């Protein structure tokens, strides 16, 4: 957990807490510990991504319903799976201690075997019966082989334990990068992916684009049919986005009902074609309410598209994408708007 709070001046912390509580009341956000944590950090200004995400939601007059509140906490505040990490650390320590003991025992056994064999050699020099000496030597070698076999079994067992620990950590890492509702990569995975493709695009001089989509009239849909059906819709849209982007692209859940896809190697035209394919596929979906079999109204999305400019941050790129998305909403929804069209519209207005 971020230790920034520990370093805050008491009066300053109190003022931030007051602003957080006042804003939560204005936005009709339940004063739960998790929600307070989100808004306290928002007014604290850290992390930057949280502030940016909330600013976008406020600018677009988005309601801070239970789903949005949960997403904000899970994406920007909730710590990674500390329990699993601590457990794995303890397990690893136990394996290392056992391995250390096995090695110490092996060294001790080896010294005993060497001494026993040395004793047999001394008896050979003393002219004793060779047949008896051979029997003693074979017995000592058999003991050594048996102990070596047992040691090998113990190390195999510890290797299996290490495999279990490795699998647990891998699954924990995967969960930490996956949105629980849609199954798409989450903001953490998005940040990591973008850093890599951003550098790659600048090094190779290749294009990189982002498309962002938002479900049209989603609040009204939730109000009419309930959040359970709304979740079903988001899962469906997430699946469509996953299926319709290209191999090597990253579809992700950005927050609330906003999804996006990072498209390495795609210029604005190519990204727009992908966005249109996604938009049409979603509009053609027929959604049935699971509990009643009722055919629900057609769901549409508005999509904004922008192309990466060398040197800019992901937030700057997504902000342009979001402005194009907002323009798509203003223009009637169920459409794709690019940053180029947005610039043309602004030029015409001025």
Secondary structure, DSSP 8 states (H G I E B T S, - for coil): ---GGGGS-HHHHHHHHHHHHHHHHHTT----HHHHHHHHHHHHT-SHHHHHHHHHHHHTT----HHHHHHHIIIIIS---HHHHHHHHHHHHHHHHHHHHHHHHHHHHHHHHHHHHHHHHHHHHTT--HHHHHHHHHHHHHHHHHHHHHHHHHHHHHHHHHHHHHHHHHHHHHHHTB-TTT-SB-HHHHHHHHHHHHHHHHHHT--EEEEEEEETTHHHHHHHH-HHHHHHHHHHHHHHHHHHS-TT-EEEEEETTEEEEEEET--HHHHHHHHHHHHHHHHT---B-TTT--B-----EEEEEEE--TT--HHHHHHHHHHHHHHHHHTTSSSEEEHHHHHHHHHHH-
